[in-house]
C-alpha cells in the first residue's frame, strides 16, 4: 500500500491506465470478443485476484496429491515466473535448475515427485499441447491461471488470503489487487486460506456469497508437517522444536505469514527477514541473517521450501548455524467435494470424446 502522497500523484496515471486495461480486457472476454483456446483434457485453474502469496503453490501440491490418490493423472502448467528465457517450454523435475524453470515449479515437482508432471512455458496452450503430446493426462492444473483467460478452464479455483485485506483494497499500484475483487464472480470454487488467523471469518464469507452465491466456498490452512535439517538430511518433528529460538528468512509473497505459522507452532522468532518474492538471497543478505542469528544466540536459522530450492550449496555453507527448511502442507476443508467436482468434469469429458 502506497502512503507517500507525492508518489500517489506520480503513479495515478498508471493506476488509471491499468484499471482501464483490466476492465476492458475482462469485458471483452466476458462478451466472447477475445479468442479462448481449449485443451483436449479438463483444465483446472488455481489462482487469485491479488499479488503476493495466497498459498497457490501448496494448494496445487495438495490438489495434485489428491488427484493422484483418486487415480487421475495430472499435468501442472506454470509460467515459471522470473526464470531465464520464459519462451522455452521445459519439463520440470526435482533436479531442475530454478533459474531455468522457476522456484515454484521446481518445488511442485519435488513435492509431487512421479505423481504428476510439471511443465513451464509462457504460452499455456502451447505448453499444454506440448506436454499432452508426450504423455497422457486426465487433468491439467493451471498454476496461477485466474487472469490467464485466453485458455479455457473447466473449473476456476480462487484463493483468498484471510490475512490480506483484499476485499477493501484497490488495484495495483495503489493496492494489492490484480483485478477488482468482484472478479471472483467467475470462480467455481473459492478457498479462504489462512482462515484460522481471521476472527471475523463469517463476515468475509458473507461478502463473498453476495458476489458469487453459486461458488463452492470453503477454507484452508497451512500446517507445518516438519523441518528438514539440511546438514544432516533428516526430518525433525515440529513438536520437538517447540520453544526453540530461531531467526527466519524468506523471499515469498507474504513473509509475515511465514513468521505467523512458526509462532503458531510454538517456535520463538526474535527476528524475521523478508526478501522480495522469488529473490535469491544475496551473500550480503545471508551475512546479515548470520550476524543477527549469532547476536540473538538462536539454535537455528529457518527458511521456506521455496527459498531452499533457490539456495546454492555454497550459500548454505556460509551459514554458521544449522539451517532448517520448514515443510508445510495445505489442508483444504471439503477436499473430497472439490475432487468430486473435478472427477465429474473428467467423466463428462470422456463421455464427450466417446460420442
C-alpha positions as CSV (number, residue, x, y, z in Angstrom):
1,X,0.0,0.0,0.0
2,X,1.4,3.4,-1.1
3,X,1.3,6.0,1.7
4,X,3.5,8.7,0.2
5,X,1.3,11.4,-1.2
6,X,3.8,12.6,-3.8
7,X,4.3,9.0,-5.1
8,X,0.5,8.5,-5.2
9,X,0.2,11.5,-7.5
10,X,3.0,10.3,-9.8
11,X,1.5,6.8,-10.0
12,X,-2.1,8.0,-10.6
13,X,-2.0,7.9,-14.4
14,X,-0.5,4.4,-14.3
15,X,-3.3,3.3,-11.9
16,X,-6.0,4.7,-14.2
17,X,-4.4,3.0,-17.3
18,X,-4.0,-0.3,-15.5
19,X,-7.6,-0.2,-14.3
20,X,-8.8,0.6,-17.8
21,X,-6.8,-2.2,-19.4
22,X,-8.0,-4.8,-16.8
23,X,-11.7,-3.8,-17.1
24,X,-11.7,-3.7,-20.9
25,X,-9.9,-7.0,-21.2
26,X,-12.3,-8.8,-18.8
27,X,-15.3,-7.2,-20.6
28,X,-14.0,-8.5,-24.0
29,X,-13.5,-12.0,-22.6
30,X,-16.9,-11.9,-20.9
31,X,-18.6,-11.0,-24.2
32,X,-16.6,-13.5,-26.2
33,X,-14.8,-10.9,-28.2
34,X,-11.3,-12.3,-27.4
35,X,-10.3,-15.8,-28.5
36,X,-10.1,-18.6,-25.9
37,X,-8.3,-21.8,-26.8
38,X,-9.2,-25.2,-25.4
39,X,-7.0,-28.1,-24.4
40,X,-8.3,-31.7,-25.1
41,X,-8.5,-32.5,-21.3
42,X,-10.1,-31.0,-18.2
43,X,-8.4,-27.8,-17.1
44,X,-8.5,-26.7,-13.5
45,X,-7.1,-23.2,-12.7
46,X,-5.7,-22.4,-9.3
47,X,-5.3,-18.6,-8.9
48,X,-6.2,-15.4,-7.0
49,X,-7.1,-11.8,-7.5
50,X,-4.2,-10.3,-5.6
51,X,-0.4,-10.0,-5.8
52,X,1.6,-11.8,-3.2
53,X,1.2,-15.2,-1.6
54,X,-2.2,-16.7,-1.0
55,X,-0.9,-20.3,-0.9
56,X,-1.2,-21.2,-4.6
57,X,1.8,-23.5,-4.6
58,X,0.7,-25.5,-1.5
59,X,-2.8,-25.7,-3.0
60,X,-1.5,-27.0,-6.3
61,X,0.5,-29.6,-4.5
62,X,-2.4,-30.6,-2.3
63,X,-4.8,-31.0,-5.2
64,X,-2.2,-32.9,-7.3
65,X,-1.7,-35.3,-4.4
66,X,-5.5,-35.8,-4.1
67,X,-6.0,-36.4,-7.8
68,X,-3.2,-39.0,-7.7
69,X,-4.9,-40.8,-4.8
70,X,-8.1,-40.8,-6.9
71,X,-6.3,-42.4,-9.8
72,X,-6.2,-39.3,-12.0
73,X,-3.0,-38.3,-13.8
74,X,-2.5,-34.5,-13.6
75,X,-0.1,-32.2,-15.5
76,X,0.8,-28.9,-13.9
77,X,1.4,-25.9,-16.2
78,X,3.2,-22.9,-14.8
79,X,4.8,-19.9,-16.4
80,X,7.8,-20.2,-14.2
81,X,7.9,-16.6,-13.0
82,X,11.3,-14.8,-13.4
83,X,13.0,-17.7,-15.0
84,X,15.6,-17.3,-17.8
85,X,14.1,-17.4,-21.3
86,X,10.4,-17.7,-20.4
87,X,9.6,-18.6,-24.0
88,X,11.1,-22.0,-23.7
89,X,8.9,-25.0,-22.9
90,X,10.6,-27.2,-20.3
91,X,9.6,-30.2,-18.3
92,X,10.5,-29.7,-14.6
93,X,11.9,-32.4,-12.4
94,X,13.1,-32.4,-8.8
95,X,16.6,-31.8,-10.1
96,X,15.8,-28.9,-12.4
97,X,17.6,-25.6,-12.1
98,X,15.3,-23.0,-10.5
99,X,16.9,-20.3,-12.7
100,X,15.8,-22.1,-15.8
101,X,12.4,-23.3,-14.6
102,X,11.4,-21.0,-11.7
103,X,11.5,-21.7,-8.0
104,X,7.8,-22.7,-7.5
105,X,7.6,-25.2,-10.4
106,X,10.8,-26.9,-9.0
107,X,9.2,-27.1,-5.5
108,X,6.0,-28.5,-7.0
109,X,8.0,-31.2,-8.9
110,X,9.9,-32.1,-5.8
111,X,6.7,-32.5,-3.7
112,X,4.6,-34.3,-6.3
113,X,7.5,-36.5,-7.5
114,X,6.2,-39.0,-10.0
115,X,2.5,-38.4,-9.1
116,X,2.2,-35.6,-11.7
117,X,4.3,-34.0,-14.4
118,X,5.3,-30.3,-14.2
119,X,5.9,-28.1,-17.3
120,X,6.8,-24.4,-17.7
121,X,6.1,-22.2,-20.7
122,X,4.8,-18.6,-21.3
123,X,2.0,-19.7,-23.6
124,X,-0.1,-22.1,-21.5
125,X,-2.0,-23.6,-24.5
126,X,1.2,-24.4,-26.4
127,X,2.8,-25.7,-23.2
128,X,-0.2,-27.9,-22.5
129,X,-0.3,-29.4,-26.0
130,X,3.4,-29.9,-25.9
131,X,3.1,-31.9,-22.6
132,X,0.0,-33.9,-23.6
133,X,1.6,-34.9,-26.9
134,X,4.4,-36.5,-24.8
135,X,2.3,-38.2,-22.1
136,X,-1.3,-38.9,-21.3
137,X,-3.1,-36.8,-18.7
138,X,-6.6,-36.6,-17.3
139,X,-6.3,-33.1,-15.8
140,X,-4.3,-30.0,-16.4
141,X,-3.6,-27.9,-13.3
142,X,-3.1,-24.4,-14.3
143,X,-0.8,-22.8,-11.7
144,X,-1.6,-19.1,-11.1
145,X,-4.1,-19.1,-14.0
146,X,-7.1,-17.0,-13.0
147,X,-6.1,-14.0,-15.1
148,X,-4.8,-16.2,-18.0
149,X,-8.2,-16.1,-19.7
150,X,-7.0,-17.0,-23.2
151,X,-7.0,-20.6,-22.1
152,X,-10.4,-22.3,-21.4
153,X,-10.7,-23.8,-18.0
154,X,-13.4,-26.2,-16.7
155,X,-13.1,-25.2,-13.1
156,X,-11.7,-22.0,-11.6
157,X,-10.4,-22.2,-8.1
158,X,-9.7,-18.8,-6.5
159,X,-7.7,-18.5,-3.2
160,X,-8.4,-15.5,-0.9
161,X,-5.8,-14.9,1.8
162,X,-7.6,-14.1,5.1
163,X,-4.5,-12.2,6.4
164,X,-4.5,-9.8,3.5
165,X,-7.2,-7.1,3.2
166,X,-8.1,-7.8,-0.4
167,X,-11.9,-7.1,0.0
168,X,-11.3,-3.4,0.7
169,X,-8.1,-3.0,-1.3
170,X,-7.5,-1.2,-4.6
171,X,-5.8,-2.2,-7.9
172,X,-2.1,-2.1,-8.1
173,X,-0.1,0.1,-7.7
174,X,-2.4,1.6,-5.1
175,X,-3.3,-1.7,-3.5
176,X,-2.8,-5.5,-3.8
177,X,-5.5,-6.4,-6.4
178,X,-4.6,-7.7,-9.9
179,X,-8.2,-7.1,-10.8
180,X,-11.3,-5.9,-8.9
181,X,-12.3,-8.2,-6.1
182,X,-15.7,-8.7,-7.8
183,X,-13.7,-10.8,-10.3
184,X,-14.3,-13.8,-8.0
185,X,-17.8,-13.9,-9.5
186,X,-16.1,-16.0,-12.3
187,X,-14.9,-18.6,-9.7
188,X,-16.4,-22.1,-9.3
189,X,-14.6,-22.7,-6.0
190,X,-13.4,-20.1,-3.5
191,X,-10.9,-21.1,-0.9
192,X,-10.2,-18.9,2.1
193,X,-6.6,-19.6,3.0
194,X,-5.0,-19.0,6.4
195,X,-8.6,-18.9,7.8
196,X,-7.6,-19.5,11.4
197,X,-5.9,-16.1,11.6
198,X,-9.2,-14.2,10.8
199,X,-11.6,-13.5,13.7
200,X,-14.5,-12.3,11.5
201,X,-14.4,-15.2,9.0
202,X,-18.2,-15.3,8.6
203,X,-18.2,-11.6,7.6
204,X,-15.8,-12.3,4.8
205,X,-17.8,-15.4,3.8
206,X,-21.0,-13.3,3.6
207,X,-19.3,-10.7,1.4
208,X,-18.1,-13.4,-1.0
209,X,-21.5,-15.1,-1.1
210,X,-23.0,-11.7,-2.2
211,X,-20.6,-11.6,-5.1
212,X,-20.8,-15.2,-6.0
213,X,-23.6,-17.2,-4.4
214,X,-23.1,-20.2,-6.7
215,X,-19.4,-21.0,-5.9
216,X,-18.4,-23.8,-3.6
217,X,-16.9,-21.8,-0.6
218,X,-14.5,-23.4,1.7
219,X,-11.5,-22.8,4.0
220,X,-7.9,-23.9,4.1
221,X,-4.9,-23.6,6.4
222,X,-1.2,-24.3,6.2
223,X,0.2,-26.8,8.7
224,X,3.8,-27.4,9.4
225,X,4.5,-31.1,8.9
226,X,8.1,-30.9,10.0
227,X,11.5,-29.4,9.4
228,X,14.4,-30.7,7.3
229,X,17.8,-30.3,8.9
230,X,19.8,-29.6,5.7
231,X,23.2,-30.5,7.1
232,X,22.0,-33.9,8.4
233,X,19.4,-34.6,5.7
234,X,16.9,-35.6,8.4
235,X,13.3,-34.6,9.1
236,X,12.6,-33.2,12.6
237,X,9.1,-33.2,14.0
238,X,7.7,-29.8,14.7
239,X,6.6,-30.8,18.2
240,X,10.2,-31.4,19.2
241,X,11.1,-27.8,18.3
242,X,8.6,-26.1,20.4
243,X,10.1,-23.3,22.5
244,X,13.3,-23.2,20.3
245,X,14.6,-19.8,19.2
246,X,15.2,-19.3,15.5
247,X,15.9,-16.5,13.1
248,X,13.8,-16.8,9.9
249,X,14.3,-15.5,6.4
250,X,12.0,-15.9,3.4
251,X,11.5,-14.5,-0.1
252,X,7.8,-15.2,-0.6
253,X,4.7,-13.2,-1.4
254,X,3.6,-13.0,2.2
255,X,6.6,-13.2,4.6
256,X,4.6,-12.2,7.6
257,X,2.5,-15.3,7.2
258,X,5.7,-17.5,7.4
259,X,6.6,-15.9,10.8
260,X,3.0,-16.4,12.0
261,X,3.0,-20.1,11.1
262,X,6.2,-20.6,13.0
263,X,5.0,-18.7,16.1
264,X,1.7,-20.7,15.9
265,X,3.8,-23.9,16.0
266,X,5.3,-22.7,19.3
267,X,8.7,-21.5,17.9
268,X,10.2,-18.3,19.2
269,X,11.2,-15.9,16.3
270,X,13.1,-12.9,17.7
271,X,13.9,-11.7,14.1
272,X,12.5,-12.5,10.7
273,X,13.9,-11.2,7.4
274,X,11.5,-10.8,4.4
275,X,13.1,-10.5,1.0
276,X,11.4,-9.8,-2.3
277,X,9.2,-12.6,-3.7
278,X,11.2,-15.1,-5.8
279,X,14.5,-13.3,-5.0
280,X,17.6,-15.3,-4.4
281,X,19.2,-14.1,-1.1
282,X,22.5,-12.4,-1.9
283,X,25.7,-13.1,0.1
284,X,25.2,-9.7,1.8
285,X,21.7,-10.6,2.9
286,X,22.7,-14.0,4.2
287,X,25.6,-12.4,6.0
288,X,23.2,-10.1,7.8
289,X,21.0,-13.1,8.7
290,X,24.1,-14.9,10.0
291,X,25.1,-11.9,12.1
292,X,21.7,-11.4,13.7
293,X,21.3,-15.2,14.4
294,X,24.7,-15.2,16.2
295,X,23.8,-12.0,18.1
296,X,20.4,-13.4,19.2
297,X,22.1,-16.7,20.2
298,X,19.4,-18.8,18.5
299,X,19.6,-22.5,17.9
300,X,18.7,-22.5,14.2
301,X,18.2,-20.4,11.1
302,X,14.9,-21.4,9.3
303,X,13.6,-20.7,5.8
304,X,10.9,-21.9,3.5
305,X,10.9,-24.8,1.0
306,X,10.6,-22.2,-1.8
307,X,13.7,-20.4,-0.7
308,X,15.6,-23.6,-0.1
309,X,15.3,-24.7,-3.8
310,X,17.0,-21.4,-4.8
311,X,19.9,-21.7,-2.4
312,X,23.2,-22.9,-3.8
313,X,25.3,-25.3,-1.7
314,X,27.9,-22.7,-1.3
315,X,25.4,-20.2,0.2
316,X,24.2,-22.8,2.7
317,X,27.7,-23.5,3.8
318,X,28.2,-19.8,4.7
319,X,25.6,-20.1,7.4
320,X,27.2,-20.6,10.8
321,X,24.2,-22.2,12.4
322,X,22.1,-25.2,11.3
323,X,19.6,-24.4,8.6
324,X,16.1,-25.8,8.9
325,X,13.7,-25.9,6.0
326,X,10.0,-25.6,7.1
327,X,7.8,-28.0,5.3
328,X,4.1,-27.0,5.1
329,X,1.0,-28.8,3.8
330,X,-2.3,-27.2,2.9
331,X,-5.3,-28.8,4.3
332,X,-8.4,-27.8,2.3
333,X,-11.7,-28.4,4.0
334,X,-14.1,-30.2,1.7
335,X,-11.2,-31.6,-0.4
336,X,-13.4,-34.6,-1.2
337,X,-16.1,-32.3,-2.6
338,X,-13.5,-30.4,-4.7
339,X,-12.1,-33.6,-6.0
340,X,-15.6,-34.9,-6.9
341,X,-16.2,-31.7,-8.9
342,X,-13.0,-32.4,-10.9
343,X,-13.8,-36.0,-11.4
344,X,-17.3,-35.1,-12.6
345,X,-15.7,-32.8,-15.3
346,X,-13.4,-35.6,-16.3
347,X,-16.3,-38.1,-16.7
348,X,-18.2,-35.6,-18.8
349,X,-15.1,-35.0,-21.0
350,X,-14.6,-38.8,-21.5
351,X,-18.3,-39.1,-22.5
352,X,-18.0,-36.2,-24.9
353,X,-14.9,-37.7,-26.6
354,X,-16.6,-41.1,-26.9
355,X,-19.6,-39.6,-28.6
